Amino acid sequence: MALITGAPIAAVAAPLSSRQIKAAHGISGLKFVSFSSQRKSFSSVRMQPTPHRFLVSCAAKPETVEKVCEIVRKQLALPEDTAVSGESKFSSLGADSLDTVEIVMGLEEEFGISVEEDSAQSINTVQDAADLIDKLVESKSD
């Protein structure tokens, strides 16, 4: 069984044949590999592509995320040096439910959109807000 770990190919603990090393180097983008098995030797190592079962995608444009960060920083009166990114949770930035409502209102005004109440309740992070905004702006222009 092949496991991807933090060990560099050159520092793999188990001795590998030159064929196995070539197979590991032939995998696009693979820099680290480790092999483990209950047996003392490997009869063969097969690496097959697997279908993507779960794909995370950030739909929002980077400029939308940046604009949302600015609005959040302004609405919460955060100092300029406060780190606000797409992963920032409103609650971790000190926002309560009223602050979140004010942030959503500021976003509606800035982007010329209307956010439904149930959609607004699903916003927990800057990225959530940016994704929703891009979706609403796109549907508005259609």
TIMI-179001 format. One line per 3 residues: number of its first residue (from 1); for each residue x, y, z of C-alpha. Coordinates in steps of 0.5 Angstrom, whole numbers. Each point is the difference from the previous one (the first is absolute). Layout:
NUM> X:Y:Z ~ ...;
// end
This chain:
1> 0:0:0 ~ 3:7:-2 ~ -1:6:5;
4> 2:7:-2 ~ 4:3:6 ~ 5:5:2;
7> 6:-4:-2 ~ 4:2:-6 ~ 1:-5:-5;
10> 7:0:1 ~ -1:-1:8 ~ -5:-6:-1;
13> 1:-5:6 ~ -1:-6:-4 ~ 5:-2:-5;
16> -3:0:-7 ~ 2:-3:-7 ~ 2:5:-5;
19> -7:-2:-4 ~ -4:2:6 ~ 4:7:1;
22> -1:1:-8 ~ -8:-1:1 ~ 0:5:6;
25> 4:5:-4 ~ -5:-1:-6 ~ -6:2:4;
28> -1:8:-2 ~ 1:4:6 ~ 1:-5:5;
31> 6:2:4 ~ -1:-4:6 ~ -1:-8:1;
34> 0:-5:5 ~ -1:-7:0 ~ -3:-5:5;
37> -2:-7:0 ~ -2:-6:5 ~ 5:-4:-4;
40> 8:1:0 ~ 0:1:-8 ~ -4:3:-5;
43> -3:-4:-6 ~ -2:6:-4 ~ -2:7:1;
46> -6:3:-4 ~ -2:7:0 ~ -6:1:-4;
49> -4:7:-1 ~ -6:0:5 ~ -6:4:-2;
52> -1:7:4 ~ -6:-2:5 ~ 1:7:4;
55> 2:6:-4 ~ 1:7:4 ~ -1:6:-5;
58> 1:7:2 ~ -5:3:-5 ~ 1:7:2;
61> 4:5:-4 ~ 6:2:4 ~ -2:7:0;
64> -7:-1:3 ~ 4:-4:6 ~ 4:6:1;
67> -6:5:-1 ~ -4:-4:5 ~ 7:0:5;
70> 0:8:-1 ~ -8:0:2 ~ 1:-5:6;
73> 6:4:3 ~ -4:7:-1 ~ -7:-3:3;
76> 4:-3:6 ~ 5:6:1 ~ 6:-5:-1;
79> 7:3:0 ~ 3:0:-7 ~ 5:-5:3;
82> -5:-5:2 ~ 1:-6:-5 ~ -7:-1:-4;
85> 0:-5:-5 ~ -5:-5:-3 ~ 1:-5:5;
88> -2:5:6 ~ -6:-1:4 ~ -4:6:2;
91> -1:-3:7 ~ 8:-1:0 ~ 0:8:-2;
94> -5:1:6 ~ -6:1:-4 ~ -7:-1:3;
97> -6:-2:-3 ~ -2:8:-1 ~ 7:1:-3;
100> -1:-5:-5 ~ -7:3:-2 ~ 4:6:-1;
103> 5:-3:-4 ~ -5:-3:-4 ~ -3:7:-1;
106> 6:3:-2 ~ 2:-6:-5 ~ -7:1:-3;
109> 1:8:-1 ~ 7:-1:-3 ~ -2:-5:-5;
112> -7:2:-1 ~ -3:-7:2 ~ -5:-2:4;
115> 2:-6:5 ~ -6:-5:2 ~ -1:-1:8;
118> 2:-7:-1 ~ 6:1:-4 ~ 2:5:5;
121> 0:-5:5 ~ 5:-5:-3 ~ 5:6:-1;
124> 5:-2:6 ~ 7:2:-4 ~ 2:5:-5;
127> 1:-5:-5 ~ -7:-2:1 ~ -2:7:-1;
130> 4:1:-6 ~ -3:-6:-3 ~ -7:2:1;
133> 1:7:-3 ~ 4:-3:-6 ~ -6:-5:-1;
136> -5:6:1 ~ 3:5:-5 ~ 1:-5:-5;
139> -8:-2:0 ~ -2:7:0 ~ 4:1:-6;
142> -3:-6:-4;
// end
